Every structure is written in C-alpha cells, then in structure tokens.
Amino acid sequence: MSIIAIDSFVPDQSAVEVSACLKKAVRAMDQARHCAVLWFKEIVERELYKELGYGSVYQYAAMELEFSKTRTGDFLHLARKLEKLPRLKRAPSL
C-alpha cells in the first residue's frame, strides 16, 4: 500500500484546488482508518495489550490511544467485520 501524502492547509485557493485537496485528504484519512483497524485487530487477536501490561483491550485503548469505550467498541466491531469479509483485509485501492 502506498501512502497518500497530503499538502498542508493553505487558505484562499481556488475552488478546484480546495476540492482536490479535500478529496486527497479524505482518501488519506480513509486509508489511515483502514490501517488503524488492521493494527487494532492485531492487538486484539494476539492479545498484545496483555504484553503491554493491560488487563483488557478497553484498558489499553483508553490509556494508549485515548479512546472512549464507544470508540473502542466501534473499532472492535470493524475488526470483527474484517473476519467475516476477509477481502477487506487488503488495502483499499485509492
């Protein structure tokens, strides 16, 4: 998977330039979210949070990622969806 590089925000660009930058930033954000879910799934499946000194993935996520219980639940839900749909494990073609 190639990393999408995004430009820093620069105000007062043309509508076309702003739209292009926004689209690129959204693609990068989606790619980052996909990768984050894959890494989170790895932490959960291998119980790596225990090696890191935490009793639960919720505790790990709260302390290390500053996740709320809801956000942790969302990531767990997405990780479980990947189990049911293995083709989603591949990087999205952006």
Secondary structure, DSSP 8 states (H G I E B T S, - for coil): ----------SS--HHHHHHHHHHHHHHHHHHHHHHHHHHHHHHHTTHHHHTT-SSHHHHHHHHS---HHHHHHHHHHHHHHHH-GGGGS----
